[in-house]
Amino acid sequence: MCEEYVVKRTTMPQYGECEYWDERYSREPAAFDWYQGFAGLYAILRHVFPMDSRLLQVGVGSSRLQEEMVRAGWRYIVNIDYSKVVISHMSELHKGMEQLRYLVADVRNMPQFPDSSFDGVMDKGTLDAILCGERSGQHASAMIRECYRVLKPGASLMLVTYGDPSSRLPYLAEVVGWDVTVYALTKQEVVEAEDAEPVVRPLIKGPYPASNLDCMDALSGLEGMHFVYICQKREVIADEEFLMLQQQGTSAGLEEQRQQQQQGTEGQESQEIQGAQEQLKGQRKQQTAEEQLLLEKLELHKRQGSPTSPPRRQRQADEGEAEQLRELQDQQQHRRDGLLQP
């Protein structure tokens, strides 16, 4: 999505910002499906999600996929988006379909849904939009962890994206508790059928297990393709995997806390440096005044004493004050070194 616009537009749309989508859906309320429509995905949907599945579609936008799924026999689909504009529009559009529910929610944080509450999760372009925004890696990881959390054991996330395995599997690999297979879909083409309307369908290649690195390398070299990742949550998770999942579950919060602490530390360090600089300036002024006073005393002693041989007591006084001056200079240097130490 966003990579295609980098070449075509000088200013890339802010796909990662809610304000962008609110404005777009207000201006363009008509239905729009990213990448593939129902006809192109039907074979995979039928294979992965039984008709009686309790499904969640994230980042629904103005898609008609869920409407066509209900007409084909699916019975329960919850649709979320963080754009209030599009959720209001879609709720009104489908108010006669009791199989569809619409909620304003952010896929990166879905506290309204308990753990293991869905038989399947569908995403068509949401991850791609998140990856076009700021702190994209952190937000993408949060989305994937939340999708994993709300899935029942044995259930699957269907991720439809333009991203090939080399760019998407690293994010999916952050969750160790599922098995991933990959489909590659060509651009949609018209399929002729006798005694029927022409149907637009892509050619589907796969499924390929993500563990087959040779296949993943080959898929990553294809152009003009869409990819579907089926991520099935394992029924049983090994102890070491469970520990990793616990660590992943807290990583986003820890990262945010670390950034806040870093910002606080940087602010504190900045204040300390400014304070040290002010202290050093004050010391320099005081020491300069003391040094000037000593120099004036030395000059006065020179004028008052004999030009050839000043009295012994005077020489001792001059030497003592000179020594004091050298000591002050040494102290100043020591303080300066100490203040400037990292």
Helices and strands as residue ranges (DSSP letters): H 2-8, H 18-27, H 38-48, E 54-58, H 65-72, E 76-81, H 84-93, E 100-104, E 118-124, H 126-130, H 136-150, E 151-161, H 165-172, E 178-186, E 189-191, E 199-201, E 204-209, H 213-220, E 225-233, H 239-304, H 312-340
